[in-house]
């Protein structure tokens, strides 16, 4: 079967083509489902913002390795002993991480830190998952939009950690896919003065469509002054940093209200240390500062809410799997909110 594989680790924007991170479509065998497993024929797999970082060496993996984890497809074959009712023909998405369920973390409600977690590359014609990873897509959600169930689950986890209340002032820093998804969810939660900080004008326009009351360019607008104006000088109660830009990470601390919750969602460079004045931010303001790593315990709920989100703009740019290199080039260009790879041309 065809699989998109990282064949060289390196910065995918490196000006030297001999050092640049590289993906190719390779041929790998299709695995046979064992007990409790299902073989999924993949319809679509979206490129995640983390994929180029992984190819760039973020996790220290050696090439070659398969990539892709935001996927949808149809169950093609099942192994023996299934317990969830998943069957051949079901349209599914789900959790790309297979947790063991028995280690210290799994048995203490912290499966994201599972000591035995495994992953199968999903940007391929087929992927083998344990049945517990699968969530059946609602009938009103297309396979194309259904491949976003994983990034939507990330946004759901973020909202879980905000403890948001109706009428609180919310700002999202970064208008990429996760930022725009969180913007939509915050709007559903009843956020007040919902604001997006994003330099890309096209993404600012999308934010207005998704419910943002205010949109600002952090490169040209005075964000501190605008924050004071729209929040009566108090600052934002919930602040989500989704851009991964250090200057944005630092800005949020300066526009946070007292007892605000600041959530760093994006991946940052390993060597970056956030400047934090403990007296000003922790003692005098009691800020709650946290982050997110994957999205445990969210997928069933995500399947129930995904149909209420506007996802068509995020799934408009589709490349066939044979054009995976071009798909990554389009992703890296920043021109599009999201890039989707169609892994099986006969599925829609």
MIGUDO-142164 format. One record per residue (C-alpha): x, z, y; residue in three letters. Coordinates in nm, 4 decimals. Layout:
BEGIN
east = X	up = Z	north = Y	type = ALA
...
This chain:
BEGIN
east = 0.0000	up = 0.0000	north = 0.0000	type = UNK
east = 0.1015	up = -0.0392	north = 0.3624	type = UNK
east = 0.2249	up = 0.2679	north = 0.5492	type = UNK
east = 0.3651	up = 0.3103	north = 0.8997	type = UNK
east = 0.7034	up = 0.4716	north = 0.8527	type = UNK
east = 0.9621	up = 0.6104	north = 1.0922	type = UNK
east = 1.2752	up = 0.4317	north = 0.9769	type = UNK
east = 1.5049	up = 0.5543	north = 1.2526	type = UNK
east = 1.4939	up = 0.8856	north = 1.4375	type = UNK
east = 1.5559	up = 0.8666	north = 1.8096	type = UNK
east = 1.3974	up = 0.8567	north = 2.1509	type = UNK
east = 1.1454	up = 0.5733	north = 2.1368	type = UNK
east = 1.2208	up = 0.4954	north = 2.5025	type = UNK
east = 1.5997	up = 0.4914	north = 2.4627	type = UNK
east = 1.7361	up = 0.1913	north = 2.6587	type = UNK
east = 1.9803	up = 0.1239	north = 2.3739	type = UNK
east = 1.7824	up = -0.0612	north = 2.1023	type = UNK
east = 2.0351	up = 0.0523	north = 1.8409	type = UNK
east = 1.9562	up = 0.4184	north = 1.9099	type = UNK
east = 1.5844	up = 0.3851	north = 1.9811	type = UNK
east = 1.3402	up = 0.5514	north = 1.7428	type = UNK
east = 1.1829	up = 0.2863	north = 1.5250	type = UNK
east = 0.8728	up = 0.2444	north = 1.3085	type = UNK
east = 0.8058	up = -0.0234	north = 1.0512	type = UNK
east = 0.5295	up = -0.1038	north = 0.8053	type = UNK
east = 0.6614	up = -0.0302	north = 0.4579	type = UNK
east = 0.5184	up = -0.0562	north = 0.1076	type = UNK
east = 0.4650	up = 0.2697	north = -0.0819	type = UNK
east = 0.2726	up = 0.3488	north = -0.4009	type = UNK
east = -0.0851	up = 0.4773	north = -0.3931	type = UNK
east = -0.1131	up = 0.8265	north = -0.5365	type = UNK
east = -0.3672	up = 0.9245	north = -0.8012	type = UNK
east = -0.5994	up = 1.2168	north = -0.7193	type = UNK
east = -0.5528	up = 1.5278	north = -0.9297	type = UNK
east = -0.7796	up = 1.8328	north = -0.9634	type = UNK
east = -0.9538	up = 1.9091	north = -0.6352	type = UNK
east = -0.8110	up = 1.6008	north = -0.4652	type = UNK
east = -0.9671	up = 1.2921	north = -0.3104	type = UNK
east = -0.8175	up = 0.9522	north = -0.2359	type = UNK
east = -0.9315	up = 0.8246	north = 0.1023	type = UNK
east = -0.9237	up = 0.4611	north = 0.2049	type = UNK
east = -0.8174	up = 0.4958	north = 0.5675	type = UNK
east = -1.0197	up = 0.3022	north = 0.8219	type = UNK
east = -0.8505	up = 0.4110	north = 1.1468	type = UNK
east = -0.5607	up = 0.6319	north = 1.2460	type = UNK
east = -0.4952	up = 0.7152	north = 1.6104	type = UNK
east = -0.1514	up = 0.7599	north = 1.7608	type = UNK
east = -0.1064	up = 1.1198	north = 1.8726	type = UNK
east = 0.1048	up = 1.2084	north = 2.1745	type = UNK
east = 0.3178	up = 1.4161	north = 1.9376	type = UNK
east = 0.4067	up = 1.1197	north = 1.7137	type = UNK
east = 0.6840	up = 0.9815	north = 1.9390	type = UNK
east = 0.8245	up = 1.3357	north = 1.9711	type = UNK
east = 0.8372	up = 1.3699	north = 1.5929	type = UNK
east = 1.0038	up = 1.0293	north = 1.5648	type = UNK
east = 1.2387	up = 1.1462	north = 1.8393	type = UNK
east = 1.3578	up = 1.4342	north = 1.6234	type = UNK
east = 1.1438	up = 1.7262	north = 1.7437	type = UNK
east = 1.1084	up = 1.8734	north = 1.3934	type = UNK
east = 1.4501	up = 1.7678	north = 1.2660	type = UNK
east = 1.3145	up = 1.5364	north = 0.9971	type = UNK
east = 1.5411	up = 1.2707	north = 0.8488	type = UNK
east = 1.4164	up = 0.9125	north = 0.8278	type = UNK
east = 1.2405	up = 0.7561	north = 0.6555	type = UNK
east = 0.9124	up = 0.9461	north = 0.6747	type = UNK
east = 0.5511	up = 0.8405	north = 0.7090	type = UNK
east = 0.3527	up = 0.9332	north = 1.0162	type = UNK
east = -0.0055	up = 0.9652	north = 1.1355	type = UNK
east = -0.2598	up = 1.2465	north = 1.1134	type = UNK
east = -0.5645	up = 1.1518	north = 1.3253	type = UNK
east = -0.7661	up = 0.9529	north = 1.0762	type = UNK
east = -1.1016	up = 0.8564	north = 0.9349	type = UNK
east = -1.1911	up = 0.6747	north = 0.6178	type = UNK
east = -1.4088	up = 0.6506	north = 0.3098	type = UNK
east = -1.3570	up = 0.8414	north = -0.0146	type = UNK
east = -1.2396	up = 0.5840	north = -0.2689	type = UNK
east = -1.1695	up = 0.8062	north = -0.5697	type = UNK
east = -1.2035	up = 1.1732	north = -0.6612	type = UNK
east = -1.0146	up = 1.3950	north = -0.9012	type = UNK
east = -1.1721	up = 1.6391	north = -1.1457	type = UNK
east = -1.3176	up = 1.9773	north = -1.0574	type = UNK
east = -1.4388	up = 1.9176	north = -0.7027	type = UNK
east = -1.6354	up = 2.2092	north = -0.5562	type = UNK
east = -1.7388	up = 2.0880	north = -0.2098	type = UNK
east = -1.9713	up = 1.8054	north = -0.3036	type = UNK
east = -1.7451	up = 1.5361	north = -0.1578	type = UNK
east = -1.8113	up = 1.2100	north = -0.3413	type = UNK
east = -1.7023	up = 0.8489	north = -0.3523	type = UNK
east = -1.8410	up = 0.6598	north = -0.0536	type = UNK
east = -1.8493	up = 0.9545	north = 0.1849	type = UNK
east = -1.7240	up = 0.8792	north = 0.5355	type = UNK
east = -1.4748	up = 1.1512	north = 0.6203	type = UNK
east = -1.2217	up = 1.2809	north = 0.8677	type = UNK
east = -1.0561	up = 1.6183	north = 0.8679	type = UNK
east = -0.7511	up = 1.8394	north = 0.8674	type = UNK
east = -0.4215	up = 1.6664	north = 0.7934	type = UNK
east = -0.2649	up = 1.9999	north = 0.6885	type = UNK
east = -0.3286	up = 2.1295	north = 0.3384	type = UNK
east = -0.3099	up = 2.5087	north = 0.3398	type = UNK
east = -0.2365	up = 2.7032	north = 0.0222	type = UNK
east = -0.4998	up = 2.9725	north = 0.0827	type = UNK
east = -0.2991	up = 3.2456	north = -0.0895	type = UNK
east = 0.0090	up = 3.3303	north = 0.1193	type = UNK
east = 0.0273	up = 3.6245	north = 0.3610	type = UNK
east = -0.0905	up = 3.4212	north = 0.6597	type = UNK
east = -0.3706	up = 3.2365	north = 0.4817	type = UNK
east = -0.5121	up = 3.5649	north = 0.3532	type = UNK
east = -0.4979	up = 3.7223	north = 0.6982	type = UNK
east = -0.6897	up = 3.4621	north = 0.8976	type = UNK
east = -0.3767	up = 3.2837	north = 1.0235	type = UNK
east = -0.3660	up = 2.9703	north = 0.8110	type = UNK
east = -0.1882	up = 2.7745	north = 1.0858	type = UNK
east = 0.1267	up = 2.9631	north = 0.9786	type = UNK
east = 0.0749	up = 2.8904	north = 0.6068	type = UNK
east = 0.4055	up = 2.9276	north = 0.4245	type = UNK
east = 0.3236	up = 2.6466	north = 0.1818	type = UNK
east = 0.1413	up = 2.3925	north = 0.4011	type = UNK
east = 0.1832	up = 2.0273	north = 0.3108	type = UNK
east = 0.1014	up = 1.7020	north = 0.4893	type = UNK
east = 0.0483	up = 1.3435	north = 0.3768	type = UNK
east = 0.1107	up = 1.0557	north = 0.6220	type = UNK
east = -0.2216	up = 0.9124	north = 0.7316	type = UNK
east = -0.1262	up = 0.5909	north = 0.9103	type = UNK
east = -0.1577	up = 0.4035	north = 0.5849	type = UNK
east = -0.4107	up = 0.2172	north = 0.3775	type = UNK
east = -0.4742	up = 0.5252	north = 0.1633	type = UNK
east = -0.4124	up = 0.8978	north = 0.1937	type = UNK
east = -0.4435	up = 1.1707	north = -0.0692	type = UNK
east = -0.6024	up = 1.4961	north = 0.0516	type = UNK
east = -0.7296	up = 1.8116	north = -0.1048	type = UNK
east = -1.1076	up = 1.8199	north = -0.0854	type = UNK
east = -1.1003	up = 2.1233	north = 0.1461	type = UNK
east = -0.9271	up = 1.9129	north = 0.4103	type = UNK
east = -1.2212	up = 1.6729	north = 0.4301	type = UNK
east = -1.5205	up = 1.6890	north = 0.6619	type = UNK
east = -1.8053	up = 1.4433	north = 0.6217	type = UNK
east = -1.8669	up = 1.2542	north = 0.9453	type = UNK
east = -2.2154	up = 1.2736	north = 1.0985	type = UNK
east = -2.4214	up = 0.9586	north = 1.0538	type = UNK
east = -2.4206	up = 0.8826	north = 1.4275	type = UNK
east = -2.0389	up = 0.8887	north = 1.4525	type = UNK
east = -1.8590	up = 0.5619	north = 1.3769	type = UNK
east = -1.5430	up = 0.5503	north = 1.1691	type = UNK
east = -1.3564	up = 0.4376	north = 1.4790	type = UNK
east = -1.4649	up = 0.7393	north = 1.6824	type = UNK
east = -1.4447	up = 0.9589	north = 1.3747	type = UNK
east = -1.0663	up = 0.9249	north = 1.3612	type = UNK
east = -1.0625	up = 1.1500	north = 1.6675	type = UNK
east = -1.2059	up = 1.4461	north = 1.4785	type = UNK
east = -0.8559	up = 1.5962	north = 1.4597	type = UNK
east = -0.7765	up = 1.5777	north = 1.8341	type = UNK
east = -1.1299	up = 1.6972	north = 1.9100	type = UNK
east = -1.0625	up = 1.9915	north = 1.6784	type = UNK
east = -0.7555	up = 2.0726	north = 1.8883	type = UNK
east = -0.9742	up = 2.0765	north = 2.1986	type = UNK
east = -1.2258	up = 2.2995	north = 2.0176	type = UNK
east = -0.9467	up = 2.5446	north = 1.9295	type = UNK
east = -0.8343	up = 2.5469	north = 2.2912	type = UNK
east = -1.1861	up = 2.6291	north = 2.4047	type = UNK
east = -1.2016	up = 2.9083	north = 2.1465	type = UNK
east = -0.8952	up = 3.0639	north = 2.3056	type = UNK
east = -1.0258	up = 3.0395	north = 2.6619	type = UNK
east = -1.3141	up = 3.2833	north = 2.6051	type = UNK
east = -1.4792	up = 3.0833	north = 2.8821	type = UNK
east = -1.7971	up = 3.2046	north = 3.0491	type = UNK
east = -2.0575	up = 2.9927	north = 3.2249	type = UNK
east = -1.9718	up = 2.9552	north = 3.5915	type = UNK
east = -1.5979	up = 3.0189	north = 3.5667	type = UNK
east = -1.3605	up = 2.7942	north = 3.7604	type = UNK
east = -1.1665	up = 2.5655	north = 3.5250	type = UNK
east = -0.8717	up = 2.3335	north = 3.5802	type = UNK
east = -0.7166	up = 2.0905	north = 3.3332	type = UNK
east = -0.3616	up = 1.9742	north = 3.4036	type = UNK
east = -0.3008	up = 1.6388	north = 3.2373	type = UNK
east = -0.5479	up = 1.3590	north = 3.1720	type = UNK
east = -0.4293	up = 1.2455	north = 2.8316	type = UNK
east = -0.6663	up = 1.2439	north = 2.5333	type = UNK
east = -0.6593	up = 1.6202	north = 2.4725	type = UNK
east = -0.6986	up = 1.6919	north = 2.8431	type = UNK
east = -0.9972	up = 1.4578	north = 2.8716	type = UNK
east = -1.1554	up = 1.6024	north = 2.5567	type = UNK
east = -1.1144	up = 1.9558	north = 2.6881	type = UNK
east = -1.2625	up = 1.8446	north = 3.0172	type = UNK
east = -1.5755	up = 1.7266	north = 2.8368	type = UNK
east = -1.6007	up = 2.0481	north = 2.6356	type = UNK
east = -1.5499	up = 2.2653	north = 2.9438	type = UNK
east = -1.8320	up = 2.0730	north = 3.1090	type = UNK
east = -2.0553	up = 2.1511	north = 2.8103	type = UNK
east = -1.9590	up = 2.5172	north = 2.8450	type = UNK
east = -2.0861	up = 2.5214	north = 3.2056	type = UNK
east = -1.7524	up = 2.5305	north = 3.3863	type = UNK
east = -1.7669	up = 2.5540	north = 3.7649	type = UNK
east = -1.5495	up = 2.3502	north = 4.0022	type = UNK
east = -1.4177	up = 2.1611	north = 3.6992	type = UNK
east = -1.0934	up = 2.0008	north = 3.8132	type = UNK
east = -0.8406	up = 1.7567	north = 3.6682	type = UNK
east = -0.4809	up = 1.7258	north = 3.7874	type = UNK
east = -0.3497	up = 1.3835	north = 3.6893	type = UNK
east = -0.1317	up = 1.1206	north = 3.8643	type = UNK
east = -0.2878	up = 0.8222	north = 3.6810	type = UNK
east = -0.5843	up = 0.6956	north = 3.8881	type = UNK
east = -0.7608	up = 0.5374	north = 3.5881	type = UNK
east = -0.7602	up = 0.8684	north = 3.4063	type = UNK
east = -0.8860	up = 1.0464	north = 3.7153	type = UNK
east = -1.1808	up = 0.8075	north = 3.7166	type = UNK
east = -1.2485	up = 0.8842	north = 3.3508	type = UNK
east = -1.2456	up = 1.2525	north = 3.4363	type = UNK
east = -1.5221	up = 1.1987	north = 3.6923	type = UNK
east = -1.7225	up = 1.0198	north = 3.4255	type = UNK
east = -1.6696	up = 1.3141	north = 3.1922	type = UNK
east = -1.7911	up = 1.5756	north = 3.4382	type = UNK
east = -1.5020	up = 1.6663	north = 3.6672	type = UNK
east = -1.6144	up = 1.7778	north = 4.0111	type = UNK
east = -1.2683	up = 1.7383	north = 4.1603	type = UNK
east = -0.9696	up = 1.5219	north = 4.0674	type = UNK
east = -0.6294	up = 1.5486	north = 4.2333	type = UNK
east = -0.2939	up = 1.3759	north = 4.2087	type = UNK
east = -0.0379	up = 1.6560	north = 4.1618	type = UNK
east = 0.2362	up = 1.4276	north = 4.2923	type = UNK
east = 0.0760	up = 1.3741	north = 4.6334	type = UNK
east = -0.1983	up = 1.6341	north = 4.6863	type = UNK
east = -0.1415	up = 1.9946	north = 4.7937	type = UNK
east = -0.2773	up = 2.1584	north = 4.4806	type = UNK
east = -0.2389	up = 2.5161	north = 4.6024	type = UNK
east = -0.4303	up = 2.4401	north = 4.9206	type = UNK
east = -0.7023	up = 2.2517	north = 4.7353	type = UNK
east = -0.7334	up = 2.5359	north = 4.4849	type = UNK
east = -0.7773	up = 2.7898	north = 4.7631	type = UNK
east = -1.0399	up = 2.5688	north = 4.9253	type = UNK
east = -1.2584	up = 2.5107	north = 4.6220	type = UNK
east = -1.2299	up = 2.8619	north = 4.4706	type = UNK
east = -1.2632	up = 3.0636	north = 4.7936	type = UNK
east = -0.9024	up = 3.1699	north = 4.7659	type = UNK
east = -0.9337	up = 3.3284	north = 4.4232	type = UNK
east = -0.7792	up = 3.0628	north = 4.1980	type = UNK
east = -0.8927	up = 2.9235	north = 3.8643	type = UNK
east = -1.0208	up = 3.1513	north = 3.5881	type = UNK
east = -0.9275	up = 2.9178	north = 3.3020	type = UNK
east = -0.6231	up = 2.6923	north = 3.3248	type = UNK
east = -0.5233	up = 2.4386	north = 3.0589	type = UNK
east = -0.1835	up = 2.2707	north = 3.0754	type = UNK
east = -0.1920	up = 1.9571	north = 2.8628	type = UNK
east = 0.0674	up = 1.7337	north = 3.0301	type = UNK
east = 0.3858	up = 1.8842	north = 2.8902	type = UNK
east = 0.5535	up = 1.8511	north = 3.2320	type = UNK
east = 0.7593	up = 2.1577	north = 3.3355	type = UNK
east = 0.6565	up = 2.1340	north = 3.7019	type = UNK
east = 0.2920	up = 2.1374	north = 3.5935	type = UNK
east = 0.3520	up = 2.4337	north = 3.3641	type = UNK
east = 0.4933	up = 2.6306	north = 3.6559	type = UNK
east = 0.2257	up = 2.5191	north = 3.9020	type = UNK
east = -0.0564	up = 2.6701	north = 3.6969	type = UNK
east = 0.0822	up = 3.0217	north = 3.7348	type = UNK
east = 0.0568	up = 2.9842	north = 4.1120	type = UNK
east = -0.3095	up = 2.8759	north = 4.1121	type = UNK
east = -0.4401	up = 3.1252	north = 3.8566	type = UNK
east = -0.6959	up = 3.3874	north = 3.9551	type = UNK
east = -0.6550	up = 3.7528	north = 3.8648	type = UNK
east = -0.7164	up = 3.8107	north = 3.4922	type = UNK
east = -0.7153	up = 3.4337	north = 3.4364	type = UNK
east = -0.6354	up = 3.2789	north = 3.1018	type = UNK
east = -0.3544	up = 3.0214	north = 3.1057	type = UNK
east = -0.3226	up = 2.8121	north = 2.7903	type = UNK
east = -0.0229	up = 2.5867	north = 2.7316	type = UNK
east = -0.1560	up = 2.3182	north = 2.4991	type = UNK
east = 0.1120	up = 2.0492	north = 2.5221	type = UNK
east = 0.4450	up = 2.0275	north = 2.3439	type = UNK
east = 0.7432	up = 2.0995	north = 2.5676	type = UNK
east = 1.1102	up = 2.0291	north = 2.5165	type = UNK
east = 1.2717	up = 2.2928	north = 2.2970	type = UNK
east = 1.5183	up = 2.3861	north = 2.5690	type = UNK
east = 1.2582	up = 2.4458	north = 2.8410	type = UNK
east = 1.2016	up = 2.8055	north = 2.9524	type = UNK
east = 0.9017	up = 2.8814	north = 3.1746	type = UNK
east = 0.9939	up = 3.0912	north = 3.4801	type = UNK
east = 0.7681	up = 3.3963	north = 3.4738	type = UNK
east = 0.7703	up = 3.6824	north = 3.7223	type = UNK
east = 0.6390	up = 3.9750	north = 3.5215	type = UNK
east = 0.5535	up = 4.1809	north = 3.8309	type = UNK
east = 0.3554	up = 3.9078	north = 4.0083	type = UNK
east = 0.1904	up = 3.7375	north = 3.7125	type = UNK
east = 0.1504	up = 4.0014	north = 3.4417	type = UNK
east = 0.1373	up = 4.3344	north = 3.6254	type = UNK
east = -0.0360	up = 4.2409	north = 3.9511	type = UNK
east = -0.2602	up = 3.9648	north = 3.8118	type = UNK
east = -0.2984	up = 4.0563	north = 3.4432	type = UNK
east = -0.2721	up = 3.6933	north = 3.3400	type = UNK
east = -0.3351	up = 3.6149	north = 2.9745	type = UNK
east = -0.0866	up = 3.3467	north = 2.8712	type = UNK
east = -0.0949	up = 3.1783	north = 2.5331	type = UNK
east = -0.0587	up = 2.8468	north = 2.3531	type = UNK
east = -0.1991	up = 2.6593	north = 2.0567	type = UNK
east = -0.0524	up = 2.5278	north = 1.7332	type = UNK
east = -0.2794	up = 2.2918	north = 1.5366	type = UNK
east = -0.6455	up = 2.3843	north = 1.4923	type = UNK
east = -0.7337	up = 2.6228	north = 1.2091	type = UNK
east = -1.0967	up = 2.7045	north = 1.1279	type = UNK
east = -1.2421	up = 2.4412	north = 1.3603	type = UNK
east = -1.3204	up = 2.1265	north = 1.1633	type = UNK
east = -1.6698	up = 2.2090	north = 1.0413	type = UNK
east = -1.7740	up = 2.3010	north = 1.3939	type = UNK
east = -1.5972	up = 1.9950	north = 1.5334	type = UNK
east = -1.8004	up = 1.7681	north = 1.3060	type = UNK
east = -2.1158	up = 1.9219	north = 1.4496	type = UNK
east = -2.0163	up = 1.8637	north = 1.8128	type = UNK
east = -1.8164	up = 1.5381	north = 1.8036	type = UNK
east = -2.1282	up = 1.3225	north = 1.8383	type = UNK
east = -2.2021	up = 1.4798	north = 2.1780	type = UNK
east = -1.8717	up = 1.3630	north = 2.3264	type = UNK
east = -1.8016	up = 1.0298	north = 2.4940	type = UNK
east = -1.5198	up = 0.8827	north = 2.2854	type = UNK
east = -1.5604	up = 0.5082	north = 2.3355	type = UNK
east = -1.2988	up = 0.4863	north = 2.6134	type = UNK
east = -1.0476	up = 0.6600	north = 2.3883	type = UNK
east = -1.1007	up = 0.4214	north = 2.0962	type = UNK
east = -1.1182	up = 0.0922	north = 2.2862	type = UNK
east = -0.7583	up = -0.0201	north = 2.2219	type = UNK
east = -0.7179	up = -0.1097	north = 1.8538	type = UNK
east = -0.4187	up = -0.2672	north = 1.6756	type = UNK
east = -0.4059	up = -0.3791	north = 1.3108	type = UNK
east = -0.1613	up = -0.1861	north = 1.0953	type = UNK
east = 0.0704	up = -0.4875	north = 1.0745	type = UNK
east = 0.1193	up = -0.4573	north = 1.4515	type = UNK
east = 0.2210	up = -0.0909	north = 1.4419	type = UNK
east = 0.5311	up = -0.1534	north = 1.6551	type = UNK
east = 0.3189	up = -0.3114	north = 1.9284	type = UNK
east = 0.0739	up = -0.0242	north = 1.8998	type = UNK
east = 0.3476	up = 0.2294	north = 1.9712	type = UNK
east = 0.4783	up = 0.0189	north = 2.2590	type = UNK
east = 0.1282	up = 0.0190	north = 2.4091	type = UNK
east = 0.1065	up = 0.3953	north = 2.3604	type = UNK
east = 0.4425	up = 0.4525	north = 2.5280	type = UNK
east = 0.3454	up = 0.2320	north = 2.8232	type = UNK
east = 0.0937	up = 0.4933	north = 2.9370	type = UNK
east = -0.1532	up = 0.2191	north = 3.0337	type = UNK
east = -0.4206	up = 0.3305	north = 2.7896	type = UNK
east = -0.5833	up = 0.6680	north = 2.7268	type = UNK
east = -0.5454	up = 0.6288	north = 2.3489	type = UNK
east = -0.4239	up = 0.3775	north = 2.0907	type = UNK
east = -0.5942	up = 0.3307	north = 1.7543	type = UNK
east = -0.4438	up = 0.1643	north = 1.4457	type = UNK
east = -0.6867	up = -0.0061	north = 1.2077	type = UNK
east = -0.5427	up = 0.0618	north = 0.8649	type = UNK
east = -0.7980	up = -0.1306	north = 0.6576	type = UNK
east = -0.9348	up = -0.4495	north = 0.8179	type = UNK
east = -1.2463	up = -0.4572	north = 0.5994	type = UNK
east = -1.3781	up = -0.1239	north = 0.7298	type = UNK
east = -1.5674	up = -0.0506	north = 1.0494	type = UNK
